[in-house]
Amino acid sequence: MGVISLHSGNPRNSEEFRSATGICYRLDGRLMVRQTHWEGKSVSGMRRREFVTLLGGAAAGWTLAARAQQPERMRRIGVLMSAADDPEGQARLAGFLQALQRLGWTVGQNVHLDLRWGAGDAANIRKYAAELVALTPEVLLAPGSSTVGPLLQATSTMPIVFVHLLDPVGSGFVASLARPGGNATGFSQFEFVMSAKWVELLKEIAPHVSRAAVLRDPMLTSGTGQFGALQGAATSIGIELTPVGVRDPGEMERAIAALARSPNGSLVVTANPLAVVHRELIVGLAARHKLPAIYFERFFVAAGGLIAYGPDLIDQYRRAAGYIDRILKGEKPADLPVQAPTKYELAINLKTAKALGLTIPNTLLATADEVIE
């Protein structure tokens, strides 16, 4: 076999490597050979074509060796969480990071995470949105319209993947569900018509209910849409609705106390970030005034709420990791369709039902995904 042999030791500013043909070194970007022997013959005794072919193989070996030594490029993801930094928010983030890792992205190894918690404060969210965009991540993750809106105001080019966002078309965030067309895409929370399910379930679990305070954020277009869908369903089953804002805890306390002064009252907590921020207060008010209440997420039930029905949001964070993986590999948000939820959860707290004097129908228990006893 032919061997290229070099003087022992490398010149300064050189890099030595082994290829299939032997040892060579590269000096200031050029492949250098001082003495060569090919099966006992000097280079001068070889045909030029043989030697050029040999050097070509050596150069290819040097290129592969150099690439193998290069560290993997660190990618950058920005995350703006709308809710508080609490166990539920951490669970959602953990689901996202676990899914990323399964796709080959590990924080600290090949991806850097810029994370901000808005805690439901609009001013903080706007500040953090501008801050994250200034850090120039390659893609942003944003839950809900309260974070997507400020991010889209801060950038019209940086890719954004959203999760549990209500009405992305009506909010003006995408051109259509099938072809978003801009720099944002992701996963919608549900269609407004699903809101009707809340009053239907409430009536099933508490047949005596005839009035309900609907806790919503009137500053969100989704709040108006959910209330409209609720009204249509409530009228058909004999429940009178009263909208209550969630931005002012004092307003909530006064409205719920007033509702409780008359019989057959209840609560419907619609999907919005501030309800998550104030969930302990809301669940506590429902318990204090002995009001049946239905919520849009299961963690309210884990905190003592009566019943919840809504999409599995941690699953949406996992699915968002898939879109971020595709964007980091070169795909565009404009070409990735907005996807609807694939998993819904029904959770019931039997301890709370007992405290309210309610008997849960067996048909409802049989369909529940989680029953807390």
TORDRENFI-452850 format. One record per residue (C-alpha): residue in one letter; residue number from 1; x, y, z. Coordinates in Angstrom, 1 decimal, decimal comma, always signed. Layout:
REM residues N
+------+-----+--------+--------+--------+
| type | seq |      X |      Y |      Z |
+------+-----+--------+--------+--------+
|    A | NUM |      X |      Y |      Z |
...
+------+-----+--------+--------+--------+
END
This chain:
REM residues 373
+------+-----+--------+--------+--------+
| type | seq |      X |      Y |      Z |
+------+-----+--------+--------+--------+
|    M |   1 |   +0,0 |   +0,0 |   +0,0 |
|    G |   2 |   +1,2 |   +3,5 |   -0,7 |
|    V |   3 |   +2,2 |   +5,8 |   +2,2 |
|    I |   4 |   +2,8 |   +9,5 |   +2,4 |
|    S |   5 |   +5,5 |  +10,1 |   +5,0 |
|    L |   6 |   +6,4 |  +13,4 |   +6,5 |
|    H |   7 |   +9,2 |  +14,8 |   +8,6 |
|    S |   8 |   +8,6 |  +14,1 |  +12,3 |
|    G |   9 |   +6,9 |  +17,1 |  +14,0 |
|    N |  10 |   +4,7 |  +19,7 |  +12,4 |
|    P |  11 |   +5,7 |  +23,2 |  +11,3 |
|    R |  12 |   +4,2 |  +26,1 |  +13,3 |
|    N |  13 |   +0,7 |  +27,1 |  +12,4 |
|    S |  14 |   +0,0 |  +23,6 |  +11,0 |
|    E |  15 |   -2,5 |  +21,0 |  +11,7 |
|    E |  16 |   -1,7 |  +17,3 |  +11,5 |
|    F |  17 |   -4,1 |  +14,5 |  +10,6 |
|    R |  18 |   -4,3 |  +10,9 |   +9,6 |
|    S |  19 |   -6,2 |   +9,8 |   +6,5 |
|    A |  20 |   -6,6 |   +6,5 |   +4,8 |
|    T |  21 |   -3,3 |   +7,2 |   +3,0 |
|    G |  22 |   -1,2 |   +8,2 |   +6,0 |
|    I |  23 |   -0,2 |  +11,4 |   +7,8 |
|    C |  24 |   -0,2 |  +14,9 |   +6,3 |
|    Y |  25 |   -0,3 |  +18,4 |   +7,7 |
|    R |  26 |   -1,9 |  +21,6 |   +6,5 |
|    L |  27 |   +0,0 |  +24,9 |   +6,9 |
|    D |  28 |   -1,9 |  +28,2 |   +6,7 |
|    G |  29 |   -4,7 |  +26,5 |   +4,7 |
|    R |  30 |   -2,5 |  +24,6 |   +2,2 |
|    L |  31 |   -1,7 |  +20,9 |   +2,2 |
|    M |  32 |   +2,1 |  +20,5 |   +2,5 |
|    V |  33 |   +4,4 |  +17,5 |   +1,7 |
|    R |  34 |   +8,1 |  +17,8 |   +2,0 |
|    Q |  35 |   +9,3 |  +14,2 |   +1,3 |
|    T |  36 |   +7,1 |  +11,5 |   -0,1 |
|    H |  37 |   +7,6 |   +7,9 |   -1,0 |
|    W |  38 |   +5,2 |   +5,7 |   -2,8 |
|    E |  39 |   +6,2 |   +2,0 |   -2,5 |
|    G |  40 |   +9,8 |   +2,9 |   -2,4 |
|    K |  41 |   +9,6 |   +5,5 |   -5,3 |
|    S |  42 |  +10,0 |   +9,3 |   -4,8 |
|    V |  43 |   +7,3 |  +11,6 |   -6,0 |
|    S |  44 |   +9,4 |  +12,5 |   -9,0 |
|    G |  45 |   +9,3 |   +8,8 |  -10,0 |
|    M |  46 |   +5,5 |   +8,7 |   -9,8 |
|    R |  47 |   +3,2 |   +9,6 |  -12,6 |
|    R |  48 |   +1,6 |  +13,1 |  -11,8 |
|    R |  49 |   -1,9 |  +11,7 |  -12,1 |
|    E |  50 |   -1,2 |   +9,1 |   -9,4 |
|    F |  51 |   +0,2 |  +11,7 |   -7,0 |
|    V |  52 |   -2,7 |  +14,2 |   -7,6 |
|    T |  53 |   -5,2 |  +11,4 |   -6,9 |
|    L |  54 |   -3,3 |  +10,4 |   -3,7 |
|    L |  55 |   -3,2 |  +14,0 |   -2,4 |
|    G |  56 |   -6,9 |  +14,4 |   -3,2 |
|    G |  57 |   -7,7 |  +11,5 |   -0,9 |
|    A |  58 |   -5,5 |  +13,0 |   +1,8 |
|    A |  59 |   -7,2 |  +16,4 |   +1,5 |
|    A |  60 |  -10,6 |  +14,7 |   +1,8 |
|    G |  61 |   -9,4 |  +12,9 |   +4,9 |
|    W |  62 |   -8,2 |  +16,2 |   +6,4 |
|    T |  63 |  -11,6 |  +17,9 |   +5,7 |
|    L |  64 |  -13,6 |  +15,1 |   +7,4 |
|    A |  65 |  -11,2 |  +15,1 |  +10,4 |
|    A |  66 |  -11,5 |  +18,9 |  +10,8 |
|    R |  67 |  -15,3 |  +18,7 |  +10,6 |
|    A |  68 |  -15,4 |  +15,9 |  +13,3 |
|    Q |  69 |  -13,5 |  +18,2 |  +15,6 |
|    Q |  70 |  -15,8 |  +21,2 |  +15,2 |
|    P |  71 |  -18,3 |  +21,6 |  +18,1 |
|    E |  72 |  -22,0 |  +21,5 |  +17,2 |
|    R |  73 |  -23,5 |  +25,0 |  +16,6 |
|    M |  74 |  -25,5 |  +26,3 |  +19,5 |
|    R |  75 |  -29,1 |  +27,3 |  +18,4 |
|    R |  76 |  -31,2 |  +29,8 |  +20,2 |
|    I |  77 |  -34,9 |  +29,6 |  +21,3 |
|    G |  78 |  -36,9 |  +32,4 |  +23,0 |
|    V |  79 |  -39,8 |  +31,5 |  +25,3 |
|    L |  80 |  -42,3 |  +34,0 |  +26,7 |
|    M |  81 |  -44,6 |  +32,5 |  +29,2 |
|    S |  82 |  -47,8 |  +34,4 |  +30,0 |
|    A |  83 |  -48,7 |  +32,9 |  +33,3 |
|    A |  84 |  -46,8 |  +32,8 |  +36,6 |
|    D |  85 |  -43,6 |  +30,9 |  +37,2 |
|    D |  86 |  -45,5 |  +28,2 |  +39,2 |
|    P |  87 |  -45,8 |  +24,4 |  +39,2 |
|    E |  88 |  -48,3 |  +24,4 |  +36,3 |
|    G |  89 |  -46,1 |  +26,7 |  +34,2 |
|    Q |  90 |  -43,1 |  +24,6 |  +35,0 |
|    A |  91 |  -45,0 |  +21,4 |  +34,0 |
|    R |  92 |  -45,8 |  +22,9 |  +30,6 |
|    L |  93 |  -42,2 |  +24,0 |  +30,1 |
|    A |  94 |  -40,9 |  +20,6 |  +31,1 |
|    G |  95 |  -43,2 |  +18,9 |  +28,6 |
|    F |  96 |  -41,8 |  +21,2 |  +25,9 |
|    L |  97 |  -38,2 |  +20,6 |  +26,9 |
|    Q |  98 |  -38,6 |  +16,8 |  +27,1 |
|    A |  99 |  -40,1 |  +16,8 |  +23,6 |
|    L | 100 |  -37,3 |  +18,9 |  +22,3 |
|    Q | 101 |  -34,8 |  +16,5 |  +23,8 |
|    R | 102 |  -36,4 |  +13,5 |  +22,1 |
|    L | 103 |  -36,0 |  +15,4 |  +18,8 |
|    G | 104 |  -32,2 |  +15,8 |  +19,5 |
|    W | 105 |  -32,2 |  +19,3 |  +21,1 |
|    T | 106 |  -30,7 |  +19,5 |  +24,6 |
|    V | 107 |  -30,5 |  +22,8 |  +26,5 |
|    G | 108 |  -26,9 |  +23,7 |  +27,2 |
|    Q | 109 |  -25,5 |  +21,3 |  +24,5 |
|    N | 110 |  -26,9 |  +22,4 |  +21,2 |
|    V | 111 |  -29,6 |  +24,8 |  +22,1 |
|    H | 112 |  -29,8 |  +27,9 |  +24,3 |
|    L | 113 |  -33,1 |  +28,9 |  +26,0 |
|    D | 114 |  -34,0 |  +32,5 |  +26,6 |
|    L | 115 |  -36,9 |  +32,3 |  +29,1 |
|    R | 116 |  -39,2 |  +35,1 |  +30,4 |
|    W | 117 |  -42,3 |  +34,9 |  +32,7 |
|    G | 118 |  -44,9 |  +37,6 |  +32,2 |
|    A | 119 |  -47,1 |  +36,5 |  +35,2 |
|    G | 120 |  -50,2 |  +37,9 |  +33,5 |
|    D | 121 |  -48,9 |  +41,5 |  +33,6 |
|    A | 122 |  -49,4 |  +43,2 |  +30,2 |
|    A | 123 |  -46,6 |  +45,7 |  +30,8 |
|    N | 124 |  -44,2 |  +43,0 |  +31,7 |
|    I | 125 |  -45,2 |  +40,9 |  +28,7 |
|    R | 126 |  -44,6 |  +43,9 |  +26,3 |
|    K | 127 |  -41,2 |  +44,6 |  +27,9 |
|    Y | 128 |  -40,1 |  +40,9 |  +27,8 |
|    A | 129 |  -41,3 |  +40,6 |  +24,2 |
|    A | 130 |  -39,0 |  +43,4 |  +23,1 |
|    E | 131 |  -36,2 |  +42,0 |  +25,2 |
|    L | 132 |  -36,5 |  +38,6 |  +23,7 |
|    V | 133 |  -36,6 |  +39,9 |  +20,1 |
|    A | 134 |  -33,5 |  +41,9 |  +20,8 |
|    L | 135 |  -31,6 |  +38,7 |  +21,8 |
|    T | 136 |  -32,3 |  +37,5 |  +18,2 |
|    P | 137 |  -33,3 |  +33,9 |  +18,8 |
|    E | 138 |  -34,0 |  +31,7 |  +15,8 |
|    V | 139 |  -37,5 |  +31,0 |  +16,9 |
|    L | 140 |  -39,9 |  +32,0 |  +19,7 |
|    L | 141 |  -42,5 |  +30,0 |  +21,7 |
|    A | 142 |  -45,5 |  +32,0 |  +22,9 |
|    P | 143 |  -48,7 |  +30,8 |  +24,7 |
|    G | 144 |  -51,9 |  +32,6 |  +24,1 |
|    S | 145 |  -52,8 |  +35,9 |  +22,4 |
|    S | 146 |  -51,5 |  +38,0 |  +25,4 |
|    T | 147 |  -47,9 |  +37,0 |  +24,4 |
|    V | 148 |  -48,3 |  +36,5 |  +20,6 |
|    G | 149 |  -49,7 |  +40,0 |  +20,1 |
|    P | 150 |  -46,7 |  +41,8 |  +21,7 |
|    L | 151 |  -44,2 |  +39,5 |  +20,0 |
|    L | 152 |  -45,8 |  +40,2 |  +16,5 |
|    Q | 153 |  -45,6 |  +43,9 |  +17,3 |
|    A | 154 |  -41,9 |  +43,5 |  +18,1 |
|    T | 155 |  -41,0 |  +41,5 |  +15,0 |
|    S | 156 |  -42,6 |  +40,7 |  +11,6 |
|    T | 157 |  -39,8 |  +38,3 |  +10,5 |
|    M | 158 |  -38,7 |  +36,2 |  +13,5 |
|    P | 159 |  -40,5 |  +32,8 |  +13,5 |
|    I | 160 |  -43,1 |  +32,4 |  +16,3 |
|    V | 161 |  -44,8 |  +29,2 |  +17,4 |
|    F | 162 |  -47,8 |  +29,7 |  +19,6 |
|    V | 163 |  -49,8 |  +27,2 |  +21,8 |
|    H | 164 |  -53,3 |  +27,3 |  +23,2 |
|    L | 165 |  -54,2 |  +30,4 |  +21,2 |
|    L | 166 |  -57,9 |  +31,1 |  +20,6 |
|    D | 167 |  -59,1 |  +32,3 |  +17,2 |
|    P | 168 |  -55,7 |  +33,0 |  +15,5 |
|    V | 169 |  -57,4 |  +34,1 |  +12,3 |
|    G | 170 |  -59,9 |  +36,5 |  +14,0 |
|    S | 171 |  -57,1 |  +37,9 |  +16,1 |
|    G | 172 |  -55,2 |  +38,8 |  +12,9 |
|    F | 173 |  -52,2 |  +36,6 |  +13,8 |
|    V | 174 |  -52,4 |  +34,3 |  +10,7 |
|    A | 175 |  -54,0 |  +34,7 |   +7,3 |
|    S | 176 |  -55,7 |  +31,3 |   +7,5 |
|    L | 177 |  -55,3 |  +28,1 |   +9,4 |
|    A | 178 |  -54,1 |  +26,1 |   +6,5 |
|    R | 179 |  -51,7 |  +28,7 |   +5,2 |
|    P | 180 |  -50,7 |  +31,1 |   +8,0 |
|    G | 181 |  -48,7 |  +33,2 |   +5,6 |
|    G | 182 |  -46,7 |  +35,3 |   +8,0 |
|    N | 183 |  -44,0 |  +34,6 |  +10,7 |
|    A | 184 |  -46,4 |  +32,9 |  +13,2 |
|    T | 185 |  -48,0 |  +29,5 |  +13,4 |
|    G | 186 |  -48,8 |  +26,9 |  +16,0 |
|    F | 187 |  -51,7 |  +25,2 |  +17,9 |
|    S | 188 |  -55,1 |  +26,7 |  +18,6 |
|    Q | 189 |  -56,8 |  +26,0 |  +22,0 |
|    F | 190 |  -60,3 |  +25,1 |  +20,6 |
|    E | 191 |  -63,1 |  +26,5 |  +18,5 |
|    F | 192 |  -65,5 |  +28,8 |  +20,3 |
|    V | 193 |  -68,4 |  +26,4 |  +19,9 |
|    M | 194 |  -66,6 |  +24,1 |  +22,4 |
|    S | 195 |  -67,5 |  +26,7 |  +25,1 |
|    A | 196 |  -71,1 |  +25,5 |  +25,0 |
|    K | 197 |  -69,9 |  +22,3 |  +26,5 |
|    W | 198 |  -69,1 |  +24,1 |  +29,8 |
|    V | 199 |  -72,7 |  +25,1 |  +30,5 |
|    E | 200 |  -74,0 |  +21,7 |  +29,4 |
|    L | 201 |  -71,6 |  +19,9 |  +31,8 |
|    L | 202 |  -72,4 |  +22,4 |  +34,6 |
|    K | 203 |  -76,1 |  +21,7 |  +34,1 |
|    E | 204 |  -75,5 |  +17,9 |  +34,1 |
|    I | 205 |  -73,5 |  +18,0 |  +37,3 |
|    A | 206 |  -75,7 |  +20,6 |  +39,1 |
|    P | 207 |  -79,2 |  +20,4 |  +37,6 |
|    H | 208 |  -80,6 |  +23,1 |  +39,9 |
|    V | 209 |  -78,3 |  +25,9 |  +38,5 |
|    S | 210 |  -80,2 |  +28,7 |  +36,7 |
|    R | 211 |  -77,6 |  +31,5 |  +36,9 |
|    A | 212 |  -73,9 |  +31,7 |  +36,2 |
|    A | 213 |  -71,2 |  +34,4 |  +36,5 |
|    V | 214 |  -68,9 |  +34,1 |  +33,5 |
|    L | 215 |  -65,3 |  +35,0 |  +34,4 |
|    R | 216 |  -63,6 |  +36,4 |  +31,3 |
|    D | 217 |  -61,0 |  +38,9 |  +30,1 |
|    P | 218 |  -62,9 |  +41,5 |  +28,1 |
|    M | 219 |  -59,6 |  +42,9 |  +26,7 |
|    L | 220 |  -59,1 |  +39,7 |  +24,7 |
|    T | 221 |  -61,1 |  +39,1 |  +21,5 |
|    S | 222 |  -61,3 |  +35,5 |  +22,6 |
|    G | 223 |  -63,2 |  +36,5 |  +25,7 |
|    T | 224 |  -66,0 |  +38,0 |  +23,6 |
|    G | 225 |  -66,1 |  +35,0 |  +21,4 |
|    Q | 226 |  -66,3 |  +32,5 |  +24,2 |
|    F | 227 |  -69,1 |  +34,5 |  +25,9 |
|    G | 228 |  -71,1 |  +34,6 |  +22,7 |
|    A | 229 |  -70,9 |  +30,8 |  +22,3 |
|    L | 230 |  -71,8 |  +30,3 |  +26,0 |
|    Q | 231 |  -74,9 |  +32,6 |  +25,7 |
|    G | 232 |  -76,4 |  +30,6 |  +22,9 |
|    A | 233 |  -76,1 |  +27,3 |  +24,8 |
|    A | 234 |  -77,1 |  +28,8 |  +28,2 |
|    T | 235 |  -80,4 |  +30,2 |  +26,8 |
|    S | 236 |  -81,4 |  +26,8 |  +25,5 |
|    I | 237 |  -80,9 |  +25,1 |  +28,9 |
|    G | 238 |  -82,3 |  +27,9 |  +31,0 |
|    I | 239 |  -79,2 |  +29,5 |  +32,5 |
|    E | 240 |  -78,8 |  +33,2 |  +32,8 |
|    L | 241 |  -75,3 |  +34,5 |  +32,3 |
|    T | 242 |  -73,5 |  +37,6 |  +33,8 |
|    P | 243 |  -70,1 |  +38,5 |  +32,5 |
|    V | 244 |  -67,4 |  +39,3 |  +35,2 |
|    G | 245 |  -64,0 |  +40,7 |  +34,4 |
|    V | 246 |  -60,9 |  +38,9 |  +35,8 |
|    R | 247 |  -58,4 |  +41,8 |  +35,6 |
|    D | 248 |  -59,5 |  +43,2 |  +39,0 |
|    P | 249 |  -59,6 |  +40,7 |  +41,9 |
|    G | 250 |  -61,8 |  +43,1 |  +43,9 |
|    E | 251 |  -64,4 |  +43,1 |  +41,1 |
|    M | 252 |  -64,4 |  +39,3 |  +41,0 |
|    E | 253 |  -64,9 |  +39,1 |  +44,8 |
|    R | 254 |  -67,8 |  +41,6 |  +44,7 |
|    A | 255 |  -69,5 |  +40,0 |  +41,7 |
|    I | 256 |  -69,3 |  +36,5 |  +43,1 |
|    A | 257 |  -70,5 |  +37,6 |  +46,5 |
|    A | 258 |  -73,5 |  +39,3 |  +44,9 |
|    L | 259 |  -74,3 |  +36,2 |  +42,9 |
|    A | 260 |  -74,2 |  +34,0 |  +46,0 |
|    R | 261 |  -76,9 |  +36,1 |  +47,7 |
|    S | 262 |  -79,5 |  +34,5 |  +45,5 |
|    P | 263 |  -80,0 |  +30,7 |  +45,1 |
|    N | 264 |  -79,0 |  +28,5 |  +42,1 |
|    G | 265 |  -75,9 |  +30,4 |  +41,2 |
|    S | 266 |  -72,7 |  +29,0 |  +39,6 |
|    L | 267 |  -69,4 |  +30,0 |  +37,9 |
|    V | 268 |  -68,1 |  +29,5 |  +34,4 |
|    V | 269 |  -64,3 |  +30,3 |  +34,1 |
|    T | 270 |  -63,4 |  +30,8 |  +30,5 |
|    A | 271 |  -59,9 |  +30,4 |  +29,0 |
|    N | 272 |  -57,7 |  +33,3 |  +29,7 |
|    P | 273 |  -54,2 |  +33,9 |  +31,3 |
|    L | 274 |  -55,5 |  +36,0 |  +34,2 |
|    A | 275 |  -57,7 |  +33,2 |  +35,4 |
|    V | 276 |  -54,6 |  +31,0 |  +35,7 |
|    V | 277 |  -52,8 |  +33,8 |  +37,6 |
|    H | 278 |  -55,8 |  +34,2 |  +40,0 |
|    R | 279 |  -56,8 |  +30,6 |  +40,1 |
|    E | 280 |  -56,4 |  +30,2 |  +43,9 |
|    L | 281 |  -58,6 |  +33,2 |  +44,5 |
|    I | 282 |  -61,3 |  +31,9 |  +42,1 |
|    V | 283 |  -61,3 |  +28,4 |  +43,5 |
|    G | 284 |  -61,4 |  +29,8 |  +47,0 |
|    L | 285 |  -64,3 |  +32,1 |  +46,2 |
|    A | 286 |  -66,3 |  +29,3 |  +44,7 |
|    A | 287 |  -65,7 |  +27,1 |  +47,8 |
|    R | 288 |  -66,5 |  +30,0 |  +50,2 |
|    H | 289 |  -69,8 |  +30,8 |  +48,6 |
|    K | 290 |  -70,6 |  +27,1 |  +47,8 |
|    L | 291 |  -71,0 |  +27,7 |  +44,1 |
|    P | 292 |  -70,6 |  +24,9 |  +41,5 |
|    A | 293 |  -68,0 |  +26,0 |  +39,0 |
|    I | 294 |  -66,6 |  +24,7 |  +35,8 |
|    Y | 295 |  -63,1 |  +25,5 |  +34,5 |
|    F | 296 |  -61,2 |  +25,3 |  +31,2 |
|    E | 297 |  -58,2 |  +23,3 |  +32,6 |
|    R | 298 |  -57,8 |  +20,2 |  +34,8 |
|    F | 299 |  -55,3 |  +21,9 |  +37,2 |
|    F | 300 |  -58,2 |  +24,0 |  +38,6 |
|    V | 301 |  -59,8 |  +20,7 |  +39,7 |
|    A | 302 |  -56,5 |  +19,6 |  +41,3 |
|    A | 303 |  -56,5 |  +22,9 |  +43,2 |
|    G | 304 |  -60,1 |  +22,2 |  +44,6 |
|    G | 305 |  -62,3 |  +23,2 |  +41,7 |
|    L | 306 |  -65,4 |  +21,1 |  +40,9 |
|    I | 307 |  -65,1 |  +20,2 |  +37,2 |
|    A | 308 |  -63,0 |  +21,1 |  +34,2 |
|    Y | 309 |  -63,1 |  +20,3 |  +30,5 |
|    G | 310 |  -60,6 |  +21,5 |  +28,0 |
|    P | 311 |  -57,6 |  +20,5 |  +25,8 |
|    D | 312 |  -54,5 |  +18,9 |  +27,2 |
|    L | 313 |  -52,2 |  +21,9 |  +27,1 |
|    I | 314 |  -49,0 |  +20,1 |  +28,1 |
|    D | 315 |  -49,6 |  +18,0 |  +25,0 |
|    Q | 316 |  -49,7 |  +21,2 |  +22,9 |
|    Y | 317 |  -46,3 |  +22,2 |  +24,3 |
|    R | 318 |  -44,9 |  +18,8 |  +23,2 |
|    R | 319 |  -46,3 |  +19,3 |  +19,8 |
|    A | 320 |  -44,9 |  +22,8 |  +19,6 |
|    A | 321 |  -41,5 |  +21,3 |  +20,0 |
|    G | 322 |  -42,0 |  +19,4 |  +16,8 |
|    Y | 323 |  -42,8 |  +22,7 |  +14,9 |
|    I | 324 |  -39,7 |  +24,4 |  +16,4 |
|    D | 325 |  -37,6 |  +21,4 |  +15,4 |
|    R | 326 |  -38,8 |  +21,8 |  +11,8 |
|    I | 327 |  -38,2 |  +25,6 |  +11,8 |
|    L | 328 |  -34,6 |  +25,1 |  +13,1 |
|    K | 329 |  -34,1 |  +22,7 |  +10,2 |
|    G | 330 |  -35,2 |  +25,3 |   +7,7 |
|    E | 331 |  -39,0 |  +25,2 |   +7,3 |
|    K | 332 |  -41,0 |  +28,4 |   +7,4 |
|    P | 333 |  -43,9 |  +29,2 |   +9,7 |
|    A | 334 |  -45,9 |  +30,5 |   +6,7 |
|    D | 335 |  -46,0 |  +26,9 |   +5,4 |
|    L | 336 |  -46,9 |  +25,1 |   +8,6 |
|    P | 337 |  -50,7 |  +24,9 |   +9,2 |
|    V | 338 |  -52,2 |  +25,9 |  +12,5 |
|    Q | 339 |  -53,3 |  +22,7 |  +14,2 |
|    A | 340 |  -56,3 |  +22,0 |  +16,5 |
|    P | 341 |  -56,1 |  +20,1 |  +19,8 |
|    T | 342 |  -56,0 |  +16,3 |  +19,6 |
|    K | 343 |  -56,5 |  +15,6 |  +23,3 |
|    Y | 344 |  -59,3 |  +16,8 |  +25,6 |
|    E | 345 |  -59,6 |  +16,2 |  +29,3 |
|    L | 346 |  -62,5 |  +15,9 |  +31,7 |
|    A | 347 |  -61,6 |  +16,1 |  +35,4 |
|    I | 348 |  -63,9 |  +15,9 |  +38,4 |
|    N | 349 |  -63,2 |  +16,5 |  +42,1 |
|    L | 350 |  -65,5 |  +14,2 |  +44,2 |
|    K | 351 |  -64,4 |  +15,8 |  +47,5 |
|    T | 352 |  -65,6 |  +19,2 |  +46,2 |
|    A | 353 |  -68,9 |  +17,7 |  +44,9 |
|    K | 354 |  -69,6 |  +16,2 |  +48,3 |
|    A | 355 |  -68,9 |  +19,6 |  +50,0 |
|    L | 356 |  -71,5 |  +21,1 |  +47,6 |
|    G | 357 |  -74,0 |  +18,4 |  +48,2 |
|    L | 358 |  -73,9 |  +17,2 |  +44,6 |
|    T | 359 |  -74,2 |  +13,6 |  +43,4 |
|    I | 360 |  -72,2 |  +13,1 |  +40,2 |
|    P | 361 |  -74,0 |  +11,0 |  +37,5 |
|    N | 362 |  -72,4 |   +7,7 |  +36,8 |
|    T | 363 |  -72,4 |   +8,4 |  +33,1 |
|    L | 364 |  -70,3 |  +11,5 |  +33,8 |
|    L | 365 |  -67,9 |   +9,6 |  +36,0 |
|    A | 366 |  -67,5 |   +6,9 |  +33,4 |
|    T | 367 |  -66,3 |   +9,5 |  +30,8 |
|    A | 368 |  -63,9 |  +11,4 |  +33,1 |
|    D | 369 |  -60,2 |  +11,2 |  +32,4 |
|    E | 370 |  -59,4 |  +12,1 |  +36,0 |
|    V | 371 |  -61,4 |  +11,7 |  +39,2 |
|    I | 372 |  -60,0 |  +13,2 |  +42,4 |
|    E | 373 |  -61,4 |  +11,6 |  +45,6 |
+------+-----+--------+--------+--------+
END
